Amino acid sequence: MFKSLMCTALVAAAFTCSAAESPQPPTTTLTILSSGGIMGAIREVAPVYEHEYGVKLNILAAPSMGETKQAIPNRLARGEQADVVLMVGSALDKLVADGKADKASRVDLGKSFIAMAVRKGEPKPDISTMQGLRKALLASRSVAYSDSASGVYLSKTLFPSMALGNDFASKAHMIPAEPVGSVVARGQAQVGFQQLSELKPVPGIDIVGLIPEEAQKMTLYSGSIVSNSQHHDASQKLLDYMASAKADNAIKDSGLTPLPHTGS
């Protein structure tokens, strides 16, 4: 009887050792190129998603557009490997047209609106009306805006339409490859404009609020699978998750407005 128990124990131990030594299946890693406007959402989702699905998310900051080498179109043009892009919808449309992103996988994730910020502790001007916004712009010593969708709209459409005078152009500056809020926090610009979701994570600033509805321009943030991704199925599952009600709180927390879900 004792010999039988010893044999059983040895067999069990051998099995345990064998199981421990057997190679574990590799964990899938998805490389995500995310613009700042939706970065807060994907970073909040990541820990829960990784735990639930056993997939590692490698999240890299990458503007939706612009001349910087970190911009998503420029990264993909250089042949950088990525699986999913999260970015401004209009910029994503161009990637799809250029064959860099999979049209069938495209999902819309949230709406973003333009806000204004000042350095932490500085007075907050009233920008609830067009008159108030104009007054704040004229009174500001320096104005910063992004080189992405909101900044292009402000510099090319809104500011020129507000009759701000010839001197305004000399104090308004486009900020490439850096959050506008960081420039404001350092005191290098008195006021800054960017998507609310891009201003919220920046320390050292106070968000004054959204610019008036009459001046506002909604930016849609979307996601898609990169055409040469080696993890198509896993990438699609992540996009489906981001577009579902499960990610709504993360979308809201980031400063975006979630979209209605089918059947809801």
N, C-alpha and C positions, 0 to 999 in steps of 0.2 A: 504493500500500500504506500509506504514511504517512498520507495523507488518510483512508483507511478506518479506520485505528486511532484517529485523532483523533476521527472522528465517533462511533465506538463508545464512546470515553471520555466524550465530551460527553453522549451518550445515557444512559450509566450514571450520570454525575454528576447529570444532570437528574432521573433516577429516584430517586437517593438523596436529593436535596433534597426532592423531592415527598413521599417516604415520611416524611422527618423532619418535614415541615411538616404532614402529615396528622394530624388529631386522634386521640388515643388513646382507646379506650373508657374511660368513667369507672369508677373503682374503687368497688365497693359498700362502704358503711360500715354496719355493724350496731351499733345502740345497745343495749348490754346493761345491764340494771338488776340488780345482784348484791348479795345480802345478804352480810354479813361472813363467815358460816360457810362460804361456798363461793368467796369472793373469791380466796383463794390459788390455788385450782385453775384458775379461768378466767384469772388473770393468768399462770400458768405455761404454760398451753396457748396463749395468744394469739400469741406470736411464731412458733411453729412453724405454727400454723394459718393465720396471715396469709400466711406465706411459701408454704405448700403450696396454699392455695386462692385467693390473691389477693384476700382480703376484709379490710377494715380493721375492727377491733373497738374500738368506743368504750365502754369499761367504766366505769360509774358506780356508786359505792357507794350502796346503798339498803337500809335495814332491811326485813325481811319484814313487819313490823307495827309498831304503835305510833302515837303522836300526832304525831311529828315530821313536818315537811313533806317530808323526804327519803324517808320510807317509801314503798315501792313502791305500795301501794294509794292513798295520797294523791297521789303523782305522777300515776298513771293517771287518778284522779278529776278532776284539774285539766286533763287533756287533753294531758299531756306525751307527746311521740312517743318510742316505743321499739319494739324488735323482739323482744327475748328477755328473759324474767325468769328469774333463778336465785334460789331462795328456799326457805323452809321449806314442805314439802309441804302441811301442813294449811292454811297461809295461801294457798297457790296454789289449793287446792280452792275457797276462797271467791271468789277472782278468777274462776275458771272459772264458778262459779255466777252471778256477777254479770255475766258476758258480757265480761269484760275480757281473758281469756286463752283460747286455743284448746284445748279439751279433747282433741282428736285428736292434738295435738302433744306432750302432756305426757309427760315421761320422768323416771324416778327416777334419781338420780345417786350418792348416797352417804349413809351413816349417820353421824350425829354424836353424841358423848357429852359429858356435862358434866364439866369439870375445874375445879380450884382453882388459883389463882396467888397468889404473894406478891411483894413488891418484891425486885428483884435483890439477892442477898446476905443476905436475911433468913432466919431459921430456917424449915425446912419441917416443919410438924407431920405426924404420921402420921395419914392419913385413910383407911387401907386397910380400916378396920372402921367400923361405925356408931357404936360407942363413941368411937373416935378422932375421927371427924368431929364428933360432938356436943361433945366436949371442945374441939376447935379452935374451933368456933363460939362457945362460951361464953367462951373465953379471949380471943377477938379483940376489939380495941377498936372496930373498924368493919368492916362487911361490905358489899360491893357486888355487885350482880347486874344483869343486863341487862333491858331492857324488851321483849325478844323471847321466843321460845318457852321457852328454858331458865329465864329469870327469872320468867316467869309460873308455871311449874311449881314453882320453888323457893319463891316467896313465897306461893302459894295452896295448895300441896299438901305439899311436903316439910317446910319449916320448921315449919308449924303442927302437923305430926304428930310432931315431935321433942321436944315439951314443953320448949322453950328458955326459958320464963319471960317475964314481962311486959316486962322490960328489953330483951329482944333486939330487939323491933320498933323501938326508938329508935335502935339502932346499925346497922340493916340498911337499905340504900337502893337503890332502883332507879335505874339510870343510863340516861337517854335519849340517843339520837343520838350516842353515843360508845362506843368499845370499853371494856369494863370494865377491861382490862389497862392502859389509859392512866391511868385514875384510880388504880390500884394503883401504877403506876410513879412517879406524882407524890407518892405518900405520902398521898393523900386517903382511902384505904381500906387497912386492914391486909391484908385478904384479899379476893379477888374470884372470882366464879364466872361462867363462860360456857362456850359450846361450845369444846372443845379447838381446833377449827379457827379460832376467832375469837381465841383467846389466843395461838396460836403466832406470828403475825407481829409481835406487839407488843414493841418493845424495852424494856428496863429492868425486866423481870419474870422470875421463875423459876416454871415450872409445877410445882406440887407433885405432881399426878397426877389421875387420874379419881376421882370420888367412888365409894363402894362400890356394887357391883352392886345391892344391895337398895334403894339410894336412887336409882339411875340411871334416867334417862328418855331413850330414844333419840329423836333428831329426824331425820327423813328430809328430805334436800334434793333438790329437784326443779327441773325447768325446763319452760318452755312458750313458745310464740310469743304475743306480744301480738296481740289480735284485729285491731287496725287497722294492723298492720305492712305496710309496702309492699314487704317483701323476704321473702315467705313461704318460698320455696324455699331461699334462702340461710340463713335462720334455722333451717329444719328440718335442713339439712346440719350446722350447728354443733351442734345438740342431739344429732343422731345420733352425731357425733364425740365429744361429751362423755360419752355413754352407752356408748361402745365401749371395748374393751381399750386403744386408743391413748391414752386419757386416764387410765388406771388409776394410773400413777405420779404424775401431777399430783394426782389425788384423794387418794392416800395421803400425799403430801408435805404437803398442806394440813391434814392431821389428820383427814380423813374416812376411812371404810371403804368401798371400792368394793363395788358390788353384783355378784352373779354375772351372767354374760352368757349369753344364750340359746345353747344348744348347747355351752357350755364345761363 
